Amino acid sequence: MKNYLIRSAFTAIAVVAGLTSAASAEVFLEPKIQGRYIDACLESHRFQNGCNNAARGEIAQQFCRRKGFSSGTKWQTLDFGWDNRTTNWKWKEVWVDGNLRANFYSNEGANRFTVIECR
């Protein structure tokens, strides 16, 4: 009986721990900031291709940080075609007077995030 109670206690702790870590994640469908979608490409000297998977990971990371999370763990993007373009937020990193400025800037585009999971 004692072993059963100990196993039950460990199981309860594991379940609560699982719920806690699940609660610390959030999935954003059609993610937006101030009503605008998030562009799936970025502008930065650090990425030769601003639309590749590494660049999209950086954008997801910055989106999640802005939402109060530490990282972007999963994401999906879709190119809606130029005829369906919208005004989006595009992550840009630019040098101004010797200082790196990085932020989301308004941009017109059709390639945007449809899902971002933050943790």
C-alpha positions as CSV (number, residue, x, y, z in Angstrom):
1,M,0.0,0.0,0.0
2,K,2.8,2.4,0.9
3,N,4.5,1.8,-2.5
4,Y,1.2,2.5,-4.3
5,L,0.8,5.8,-2.4
6,I,4.4,6.9,-3.3
7,R,3.8,6.0,-7.0
8,S,0.5,7.9,-7.0
9,A,2.2,10.9,-5.5
10,F,4.9,10.8,-8.1
11,T,2.3,10.4,-10.9
12,A,0.4,13.4,-9.5
13,I,3.5,15.5,-9.5
14,A,4.4,14.5,-13.0
15,V,0.9,15.4,-14.2
16,V,1.0,18.8,-12.5
17,A,4.4,19.4,-13.9
18,G,3.2,18.5,-17.4
19,L,0.2,20.9,-17.0
20,T,2.5,23.7,-15.8
21,S,4.9,23.4,-18.8
22,A,1.9,23.2,-21.2
23,A,0.5,26.3,-19.6
24,S,3.7,28.1,-20.2
25,A,3.3,27.7,-23.9
26,E,0.9,29.5,-26.2
27,V,0.0,28.9,-29.9
28,F,-0.8,32.0,-31.9
29,L,-3.0,31.3,-34.9
30,E,-2.7,34.0,-37.6
31,P,-0.3,35.8,-35.2
32,K,-0.6,39.6,-35.2
33,I,0.8,42.6,-33.4
34,Q,-1.5,45.6,-33.2
35,G,-3.8,44.0,-35.8
36,R,-1.2,43.3,-38.4
37,Y,0.2,40.0,-39.5
38,I,3.8,39.0,-39.1
39,D,5.8,38.9,-42.3
40,A,7.7,35.6,-42.9
41,C,10.8,37.2,-44.2
42,L,13.3,39.6,-42.5
43,E,15.9,42.2,-43.5
44,S,19.2,41.7,-41.7
45,H,22.9,41.6,-42.5
46,R,23.1,38.4,-40.5
47,F,21.0,36.3,-43.0
48,Q,21.9,36.0,-46.7
49,N,18.4,34.7,-47.3
50,G,15.9,36.5,-45.2
51,C,13.1,34.0,-46.0
52,N,14.9,30.8,-45.0
53,N,14.1,28.6,-42.0
54,A,16.8,30.2,-39.8
55,A,15.5,33.7,-40.6
56,R,11.9,32.6,-39.8
57,G,13.1,31.1,-36.5
58,E,14.6,34.5,-35.7
59,I,11.3,36.3,-36.5
60,A,9.3,33.8,-34.4
61,Q,11.8,34.3,-31.5
62,Q,11.4,38.1,-31.7
63,F,7.6,37.8,-31.9
64,C,7.5,35.5,-28.8
65,R,9.8,37.8,-26.8
66,R,7.5,40.7,-27.6
67,K,4.6,38.6,-26.3
68,G,6.5,37.9,-23.0
69,F,7.8,34.5,-23.8
70,S,11.5,33.4,-24.0
71,S,11.4,31.6,-27.4
72,G,9.6,30.6,-30.5
73,T,9.6,26.9,-30.8
74,K,7.5,26.0,-33.8
75,W,6.0,28.0,-36.7
76,Q,4.3,27.7,-40.1
77,T,4.2,30.2,-42.9
78,L,2.3,30.6,-46.1
79,D,2.7,32.7,-49.2
80,F,-0.8,34.0,-50.0
81,G,0.3,35.4,-53.4
82,W,1.0,39.0,-54.3
83,D,-2.7,39.7,-55.2
84,N,-3.5,38.9,-51.5
85,R,-0.8,41.0,-49.9
86,T,-1.5,42.9,-46.7
87,T,0.3,45.4,-44.5
88,N,2.5,43.3,-42.2
89,W,5.1,43.7,-39.5
90,K,8.6,42.8,-40.9
91,W,11.6,42.3,-38.6
92,K,14.4,44.5,-39.7
93,E,17.9,45.0,-38.3
94,V,19.7,48.1,-39.5
95,W,22.8,50.1,-38.5
96,V,22.1,53.7,-37.6
97,D,25.1,55.9,-36.6
98,G,27.1,52.8,-35.5
99,N,24.2,51.3,-33.5
100,L,22.2,48.3,-34.4
101,R,18.4,49.0,-34.4
102,A,16.2,46.0,-34.5
103,N,12.4,46.1,-34.5
104,F,9.2,45.3,-36.4
105,Y,8.5,47.8,-39.2
106,S,5.5,48.2,-41.4
107,N,5.8,46.4,-44.7
108,E,3.6,45.2,-47.5
109,G,3.8,41.5,-48.3
110,A,2.0,38.2,-48.9
111,N,4.4,35.7,-47.2
112,R,3.4,35.6,-43.6
113,F,3.2,33.4,-40.5
114,T,0.0,31.4,-40.0
115,V,1.1,29.8,-36.7
116,I,3.8,30.6,-34.0
117,E,4.2,28.6,-30.8
118,C,5.9,30.4,-28.0
119,R,7.4,29.1,-24.7
